[in-house]
Amino acid sequence: MKMDVPMLTIDSLVHLFQYLDDFEDLKSVSLVCKQWLQATQIPKILKNFKLCFSFINVGTAIQEPLSLFKESNRVFSNIYFENVKFTSIDQDFWTNWGAETITEVTFDYKFATPDLPGLNFLKLLLYTPQLKTLNLVCSLHLCNIFIKELTAKERKTLFKHFKNVKELQLYFSEVCIDTLNFEPWLDEFENIKNIDFDFYCKKCPIPSKTYEQIFYFLNRYGSKVKGLHICDNARPVHKSVIERLLKIKDMKLKAFDHIINQSTSKLFSDFLATQSDLEYLTVNGSFKLEVFKQMPKLKEIALANGPPLDGFEIFNSIPKLQSLGIAGLEFYDEDDFNNTYKLGQNLNLKELHLIDATVSFEIPFVQRLCECFRNIRLLNLDGAMIDDEGLQYIFQLKKLLELKLSNTQISDKGLIGTSSNKHTAKKRKLSEVRDPEYSINCLTDLEVLNIDFCKRITPKSYESISLKRLKHVSGQATTISVTAFKSLGKHCPGIESLNFSKCNTMREKEIESMAKSISGLEILELQNCSILNEACLKSLMLHCKKLQTLDVSKCDCDVQSMAHKMSPEHFAFILLIQASLIL
């Protein structure tokens, strides 16, 4: 749940958080403020959950109580500060919040202004003895400054807490180029098990001086670095960078994200051959795929702009592979079926992403694809050249939980079939399928369906969907009707989330039908729906009692006007709307 709180009094906040305290399943709360807010206006809630502050002045005031909710027994374990200005840091105040239960802290200053963060935020860590994970997002240089400001006693306490830290995430962007400096206090994380190092420089090249600092760190702490991502102006890194990576001793990565080109392809393959512990690999560029045989622990692979494939056989040598993503799938020798589309049997793969594939998903390719990946739970064919006939094979992947078909040329005929009401139709062999006998309703376990921007999908498809386990439907820029919403509510009773952004054919009657028919909604996205008005929102508020996230950004609705008209018990709903307009 994301909330904006510019207009609420303390009494209103009391009412709001008492309301939230009843939600045992609430995952997180984010507070976003454009005006000054005392941190004491926020209670102890969210045990084992995440509390996020964004653009807020955090401090204490003598005239205010240390806690508004002494009755609440909830505390949080994960706290996230994004561009927060600290006006005071008081031990009693933070310990009263349950600071001793905090195990993860994030300081995020990607968009810091000269007046941020204010006071020495590292003093907060003096009161978090159970800290296990520390995330420094563009804030290492502030830590360098603040460490020096601490007294000897404070440094001793801080470093004692550092010894409990197991995971350290370091994220840098172009704003860090001139301030990047790794100082000796990092040695105090002596029991750390995992360091994620991410330098994302998109607007300008990384200068050589900065690279010297990067490799100073990697050489010194290489054995603890498990995740590495260096983005140098969104272009392939220089050959010398990979050469230096090869020279780092004892670096055994678990996650690696890299952009390469032809000149660095061989070196990159040589480097990968040394990383037998890799579990997550993302590569933009071409390299020798045979190197996968030396990485038996790989769980997820994402490839873009790689070489044309000789089928999928190479991936069968990776026994633990669970997710495979290929952007721009292309095969060579497509005319020779026996030598192309080599798939083999990969029964462990659970996720298959073939995005913007250039290969045509026609018979026999899609037939073989479904035979060899019949155990997958997620299939992503966004932008693929799949037609209605090809869908007939997809609909026989009985274990599918999530299906993404956005930006494809599928139509009502393919999605719901000619036998859409015969959900128990006799199964035929894959080789015999020609007519659209199978429909989306054959995927009885399906939970997520994405048909964004499928221009040939009409309300008829929505009216014919009948899936008891379906939870999320996304149909951006498609056409939907009153009857369609009524049908979804009746035949898909488990729906919790809808995204019908950019559906400008919707009117007030469609929104009212949605609210009445799908009252169990928890998440609703209606961005860029120009006809959305105050009456629509009132209907949602009246009928959708479980709604936790509502995005109506870029819509015609006067939230401030609504706030003044509604009674206090509606504040939580109003905050949902405001958050979407501000974030």
N, C-alpha and C positions, 0 to 999 in steps of 0.2 A: 504494500500500500504506500503510495506516495502522496504527501500532503503539503499544501502551501498554507501558511498561517499568518498572513499579514494583518488580518482584521479581528483575530480572536482575543477575547479577554481571558484572564486566568479562569474565571468561572466557566467559560465556554470550553477551555481546554480540559478542565476537570470533567465536564460532561462527556467530552469526546473520548478521553482515555478510559473513563469508566465503561463507555460503550465498547471500546476496543478490548478491554480486559476480559470480556466475555468470549472473545474469539480464541479458543485454545489452539486452532490450526493456523493462526496468523503467522506468516513466514517472516515478514520484515516490515519495518516502518521507516520511511524516509521523511525527514523534515526539511523543507525548502523554504527559505524566507528571504524576502527582499528588504525587510526592515529589521530593526534590532529586536532580538528576542532573548530573554533570560533563560539560560539552560535549566533553571529550577522550575520552569513551567512544564517540564517533561518528567513523567513519573518513572518509577522502576517497573518496567514491563519486559516482555519478550525473553523469557528464560531460554537460553541456548539459541536465540535468534539474533538477527542483525539490526542494529540501530544506526541509521545513517543521518549525518548532519551535512547539509549543503548550503553554502552561502549564508551562514549564521554567525552571529556574535555570541560566543559562549562564555559565560562568566557567572559570578555569584553576586548577590546584593544583600547587604546586612539586613535590610528591612523585609526580605523574603524568607520564608521557611526553607529548610534544606530539602524537604520533600513534601510534595502535595498529596502523596498517596502512601501514607504509612501503613495502610491496611493491605496494600498489594504485596504478595509474596513472590512476585516475578522479578527476575533480574536478567540482564543480557550478558552474552559472552563474546559478542563480536561487535566492535564499534568502528565506524567509518567516518572520518573527517574529510570533507571535500571543501577546499577553499574556505576554511573556518577561521574567523578572527577570534583569538582568545583574549578576553578582557580581564580575566583573573583565573588563577589556578590554585585551588584551595584543597588541602588534603582531606579535611572533614567532608567537604562537599563531594569529592569523588569517591571516597570510601563509603559514604552514605548511599551512593548510587550502586554500590555493589561492585566496586572496581576489582575486588579480589577474585571475582568470578570471571573476569575478562581473560580470554585466551588468545584473542586475535585483535590487532589494532592496525588500521590503515590511515596513513597521512597522505592525502592526495592534493598536490598543489600544481597541477598541470596548467591551470589558468590563474595563477597567483598574481595579485596586484601588489604595488609597493607597500601597502599597509598590512599585508598578510605575511605570516599568521598572527602577528602581534607578539604575544608572550612566548616564552620558551616551552613549546608543547612537550618536549621530552620529559618535563617534570611529571607529566601524567603517568609515565611509565615507572616512576618511583613507587606508584601505588598499585601496580599490576604484577604481583609476584608470580601469578600463574601464566604469564604470557608465553605462548608457544609459537605464534606466527606473527611476524612483523612485516608489513607491506609499506615500502617507501616509494611513492609515486612522485617523481620529480621533486623530491624533498630531501635527498641526501645532503645537498649543500647546506640546507638549514640545520640538519643534524650536526654537520661539521662545526657550524657556528655555535649552536646551543651546547654542545659537549664542552666547549671551552668556557662557557658561562657558568657551568655548574660548579658548586663547591667540591672540594675533595671528598667530603662525606657523601654528597649526592652522587658523584661519579661512582663511588664504591658500591652504593646501593643499586644504581642503574646497571652497572656491569655484572652484578650478582644476578639480576633478573635476566640479563642477556644470556647468561649461561644456561637458562632453561629453554631458550628459544630453539626450536627444531627446524623452522622454515623461515627463510628470508626471501622476499620478492623485491627486486630492484628494477624499477621501470624508469626509463629516461626518454626524453624527446629533444627536439632541437632547442628548446629553451634551456637545456642543461649543458649545451656545448661549451660555453665559456666558464662554467662553474664546476665541471666534472673533476672530482678529486677524491681519491680513496685514501682515507687516513687510518692510522694504526688502531683506532678504537674498534674497527671491524674485527680485529683479532679476538675480541672478547666473546664473540659468538663461537666459542670453542666446541660446543656440543651440537652444532647445527648439522642437520642431515641433508637438507635440500636448499639450494639457492637457485631461484629463477632469475635470469639476467635478460632484460629486454631493452634494447636501444632502438627506438622507432623514430627515425629522422626522415620526414616526408617532404619538407619544404626546401631543404638545402642539403648538399653533400656533407658527410661527416669529415671534418678536417683531420689531418695526420696527427695533430697534437692530441685530439680526442681519442683517436685510435690507440695512441701510446698508453693512455690511461686505461682504456678498455682491456688491452692485453696485459697491462700490469696486474689488473684485477684477476683476469682469467688464469694467468700463470701462477698467481699466489694462492688462489682459492679454487683452482680448476677441478680438484678431486671432489669438491662439494657442489659444483655447478651441475645441476641436472636438467635445467631447461635453458635454452639459448636461442635468442632471436635478434638478429641485427638487420634492420631495414635501413639501407643507405640511399635516401632520396628515391625510394621505390624503384631502384635499379639493381642489376646484379653487382654484388660486391667485387672488389678488385681481386685479381689473382693472388696478390701478396697476402690478403687477409686469410684465404684458405690455406696458404702455405704456412702461415703462423699458427693457424688452428691445428695443423698436423703436428706441429712441434710441441704442443702442450702435453705434458706428461700426466698420466693418470686421470684424464678427463673422460668420464663415462656418462654421456648424456642419456636422459630418458625422453626428452622432448627437444626437437630441433626444427626450426623454421628458417628457410633460406631461399634467396633468389640467385639463380646462376645463369650463365650464358655459355656459348660454345667454347670459349677460351678457357673456362674454368671447369668444364664438364668432367674431364678426367681426374683433376685434382679433387673435385668434390666426391667423385666415386671412391677415390682412394681414402678420403676422410671417413666416408660412411662405413667403409670396410673395417675401420678401427672401432666402430661404435656398436658393438654386439648387444649392448644393453638397451638400445633405443626401443621405446614403446610407442612414441607419437612422432610422426614425420610429416612435415609440410614442405613441399618443394615447388617452386615456380621455375621451370626450365627443364632442359633435357639432360639425362645422365644414363649410365648403364644400369638397367633394371636388374641385371643378374646379381647385383650387390645385395638384393633382398635376401638371397639365400644365406648370407652371412649375418642376418639380423633376425634370429628366430623368435625374439620377444616382442616384435612389432604387434601392436594392437590396433593402431589407427594410421592410415596413410591417406594423404590428400595431395594430388598431383594436378598441376596446371601447366599448359604449354610444354608438355613433355613429348617424347617421341611417339610416333604411331605404334600401336600395340600389335603384337602377333597373338591376339586373343588374350585371355586372362590366366593362362596356365602358369605364368611366372608367380602369381599371387598364391597359388596352391602350395608353394614351398614354405609358406609362413603359417605354422600351425595355430598360432594364437590370434591371427588377424580377425578383428571383429567389425571394423569399419573401413570401407574403401571409398574414396571420393576422387573422381576424375572430371576435371573441367575441360570441355572440348574433346571428348572421346573421339579418337580416330584410329582406324585400322588400315593396314596395308594389305595388298593382294586380296581385296574384297571379292574379286570375281571367283576366286578359288575357295569354295566353302570349306573344303577339307583341311586347308592349311590356315584358314582364318577362323575367327570366333572360337579359338581354342579356350574352352572354359574349364573343363575338368569338373571335379566335384569339390565344392567348398561349402561344407555343411555348417561350419562354425561362424561364417560371416553373418552378422546381424544387421549391418547397415550398408547400403549401397547407394552412392550418390553419383549419378551420371548427368552432370549439368551441362546444358548447351552442347549436347553431343552432336557431332557432325555426321555420325553414322545413322542410317535410317533404321528405325525400330520396326522393321517389317519381318514377316516370316521369311527365312527360318531363324533369323537372329534372335528375335524376341522369344521365340519358342525355346531355343537352346538356353537363353539367359534364364528363363523361369525354371527350367529343368535343373540347372546347375546351382542356382541360388534360391532354392525353394524354402530354405529356413530363415530367410531374412525377415526382420521385423520392421525395418524402415527402408523404403524405396523412394529416392528423390530423382525425379526425371524432369526437373524444372528446365524449360526451354528445349526439351528433346524433340526430335522429329518422330513422334509416335502418333499413330492414327487410331481410329475406332477399332479396327480389327486387331491391332496390337494389344489394346486394352483387354481383349478377351483372355489373353494368356496371363496378364497381370492379375486379373481377378481370380485366378486359381492359386495364387500365393496365399494359402489359407492362414498363414501365421503372421501376416502383415498387421502391424499396429499403427503405422503411419505411412501415408501415401501423399507425395507431393507431385502435382502435375501442372504447376503454374506456367503460364506463357506457352501452352501447347495448343494444338489444333483439334483437340478432342471435342466432341459434340454430345448432345443429349443421347443420340443413338448409341454411342460407345459407352457412355457412363451408366445408363440405365437399361440398355439392351431392349430387344423386342419382347423378352420374357421377364420384364422387370418385376412382375407380380409372382413369378414362379421361383421363389427363393430356394426351393428344394429340388430344382431341376436335376434330372439324372446327369451325372458327370460323364463327360466323354473324354477320350484320350486327347492330349494336346495336339497331336498331329491331325485330328479330325475337326478341330475348331475352325469354322469359317464364318458362320452366321453369328450375329450378336446375341447369343443365347445367354451369356453370362453378364451379370451386372455388378455394380459396386456393392450391392447387397449380399453378394457371395462372400465378402470379406467380413465375416461375422464378428471378428475380434477387433476390427478397425476402431481406433480411438481418435486419430487425427487425419483430416482430409483438407488438402490445400489445392484449390482450383482457381487461384488468383489470375485475373486477366485472361481467362479462357473465354474469348468473345462469343464462341458458339454454344456456350452453356446458357440455358434459359430457365425460368422458374419451373419448367416441367421436370428438370433434373432434381431440384430440391424437393419437389412434391413427391418424388418417387423413392427418395432415400429412406431406408428403414433399417437402422443399425442401433441396436440396444446399447452398445458399449461406446458409441461415438461421443467424444467429449469436446472436440474442437473442430470448428469448420471455418475456413477462411476462403471467402469468395470475393475478394476485392475487384471492383470494376465489373462485376457481373450483374445480371438483372434478377431481382427477386420480388416476390409478390406477397400479399396478405395470405393467400392460400398456402403458399410455400412455407411461411413461418408457422402457420397452424399445423401443417403436416410434419414439419421438423419437430415441433413440440410434442406431437402425438406419437410419432414413430421413432424418435431419437430422444428418449426421456433423460438420457444421461448428459446432455450437452451442458457444458460449463463455460465455454468460451466461444465467442463469435468475432469475426473480423469482416465487416462489410464496408470498409473505407472506400471512398471514391465511387460509391454506388449512388449516383445523383438521381437515379430514377425513383429512389425511395421517397415516400411522402409521410405525412403524419400518421396516416392509417396503417402503413407498414410498420412503423416504430411501435405503435400501440399494439398491433398484432403480435410483434416480437415479444414485447413486455408481458402480455397476457399469456402467451403460449409457451414461452421458455422462461419461466419464473425462477429457475434454478441458476441463472447466469451469474457467474462470478467475475468474468472478464469480458468487456465489450469495447471494441475499437470501431469508431465511426469517423475517422479523420476525413477531412475534405468532403463531407456530406453537406453541401451548401444549403440544403433545405431544412436542416435540423434546427428546431426552434425551442422556445421555452416549454411549449405544450408537450413536445416529445420527451423532454427531460423529466417533466413532472410525471408522465406516464411510466417512465422507467423507474423513477423513485417510488412510485406507488406500488408497483407490482414486483420489481426485482429486489427483494429484501436481502439477497445474499451477495449483491454486487460489491466487489472490492476494488476493481480497477475499471475506470471508464475514461476512454480517450476520445474527446470531441474537439481536438485541436483543429483550427482552421474551419470551424463551423460557425454559423450564425446563431449565437446564443449569448445573452447578456447575463453572465454568472453573478456579477455584482448586484444587479437588479434582483435576481432570484434570491440571493442571500438575505436581502432586507425584507423580502416578503415571506420567507419561510420561518417556521418555528425552530427553536433550539435543537429539537431532536433530529432535525434534518441536516445538521452541520456536517456530519461525517460524509453524507452524500455530496454536499456542496464542495467539500474539500477534494473529493475525487475528481469532480469536474474542473476545479481550479488548477489542480496539479497538471492535468492534461493540457491546459491552456498555457501554462508557464514553462513546463519542462521541454 
